[in-house]
Amino acid sequence: MDMRIEDLLKDQTALFGARVKLQGRLIVLGPKTSFLASSYEKYKAGEKILLQDEGKIARDLLRQLPPYGGGDCIYDENAEVTGVVQGETGGICLAEISDCKVSRNETTIHVDF
């Protein structure tokens, strides 16, 4: 089910266990921590979804796309991620990720799961 991040965050528990496809900004803080948000500003405001990918997204991106330097994240890119909505301490997360497509300018990277 295609869904907007804002809609998922408004009604989190109703979608527990559902497989959804979300489009937004992929924020990668380091080798093992990635989030999806509608914008960097929304991420900073706490409106974000943790991606439980065991660092797979960051590892693939680091091999194929130069990271940003000097900020609090190494990637802030357009992305489309498909996974299952689950509860997480203090919110929700996207687990059992089956597809991730990341875009920067004319470059698109598919992360295989």
C-alpha positions as CSV (number, residue, x, y, z in Angstrom):
1,M,0.0,0.0,0.0
2,D,1.5,3.4,-1.1
3,M,1.3,5.8,1.8
4,R,2.5,9.3,2.8
5,I,4.7,9.4,5.9
6,E,2.5,12.1,7.5
7,D,-0.5,9.8,7.2
8,L,1.3,6.9,8.8
9,L,2.5,9.0,11.7
10,K,-1.0,10.3,12.4
11,D,-2.5,6.8,12.8
12,Q,0.4,4.6,13.7
13,T,-1.2,1.7,15.5
14,A,-3.9,1.1,12.9
15,L,-1.3,0.0,10.5
16,F,0.8,-2.3,12.7
17,G,1.7,-5.4,10.7
18,A,0.8,-3.8,7.3
19,R,3.3,-3.7,4.4
20,V,3.6,-0.2,3.1
21,K,5.6,1.7,0.5
22,L,6.7,5.2,1.7
23,Q,8.4,8.0,-0.2
24,G,10.4,10.7,1.6
25,R,13.8,11.7,2.7
26,L,16.2,9.0,3.8
27,I,18.3,10.3,6.7
28,V,21.4,8.2,7.4
29,L,23.2,9.1,10.6
30,G,25.9,6.5,10.5
31,P,26.6,2.9,9.5
32,K,23.7,1.4,11.4
33,T,21.1,4.1,11.9
34,S,18.7,5.3,9.1
35,F,15.3,7.1,9.2
36,L,12.7,8.1,6.8
37,A,11.0,11.5,7.1
38,S,9.0,13.8,4.8
39,S,11.8,16.4,5.1
40,Y,15.0,17.1,7.0
41,E,13.2,19.7,9.0
42,K,10.5,17.1,10.0
43,Y,13.2,14.6,10.9
44,K,14.8,17.2,13.2
45,A,11.3,17.9,14.8
46,G,11.0,14.2,15.6
47,E,8.6,13.2,12.8
48,K,10.5,10.2,11.6
49,I,10.4,6.5,11.1
50,L,13.3,4.3,12.1
51,L,14.3,1.8,9.4
52,Q,15.3,-1.6,10.8
53,D,17.7,-2.7,8.1
54,E,20.8,-3.8,10.2
55,G,22.9,-1.2,8.4
56,K,22.3,-2.6,4.9
57,I,21.2,0.7,3.4
58,A,24.2,2.7,4.7
59,R,26.6,-0.1,3.6
60,D,25.2,-0.1,0.0
61,L,25.2,3.7,-0.2
62,L,28.7,4.0,1.1
63,R,29.9,1.7,-1.7
64,Q,28.0,3.6,-4.5
65,L,27.3,7.2,-3.5
66,P,29.7,9.8,-1.9
67,P,28.5,10.7,1.6
68,Y,28.1,14.3,2.8
69,G,30.6,15.6,5.3
70,G,30.4,18.1,8.1
71,G,26.8,17.6,9.2
72,D,24.9,15.5,11.5
73,C,24.0,12.9,8.8
74,I,26.0,11.3,6.1
75,Y,23.0,11.0,3.7
76,D,19.9,13.1,3.2
77,E,18.4,11.7,-0.1
78,N,15.1,11.1,-1.8
79,A,14.0,7.5,-1.2
80,E,11.2,5.0,-1.6
81,V,11.1,2.2,1.0
82,T,8.8,-0.8,1.4
83,G,8.5,-2.6,4.7
84,V,6.2,-3.7,7.5
85,V,5.1,-1.2,10.1
86,Q,6.0,-2.3,13.7
87,G,6.0,-0.7,17.1
88,E,9.3,0.8,18.5
89,T,10.1,2.4,21.8
90,G,8.7,5.9,21.5
91,G,7.1,5.4,18.1
92,I,7.1,3.1,15.1
93,C,9.6,1.6,12.7
94,L,9.7,0.0,9.3
95,A,11.0,-3.6,9.5
96,E,11.2,-6.5,7.1
97,I,12.3,-4.1,4.4
98,S,12.0,-5.6,1.0
99,D,12.8,-2.7,-1.3
100,C,14.7,0.6,-1.1
101,K,15.3,3.0,-3.9
102,V,17.5,6.0,-3.2
103,S,17.9,9.0,-5.6
104,R,20.3,11.9,-5.8
105,N,20.1,14.1,-8.9
106,E,20.3,11.7,-11.9
107,T,21.7,8.8,-9.8
108,T,19.3,6.0,-8.5
109,I,20.5,3.2,-6.3
110,H,18.5,0.1,-5.6
111,V,19.4,-1.6,-2.3
112,D,18.8,-5.3,-2.5
113,F,17.3,-7.1,0.5
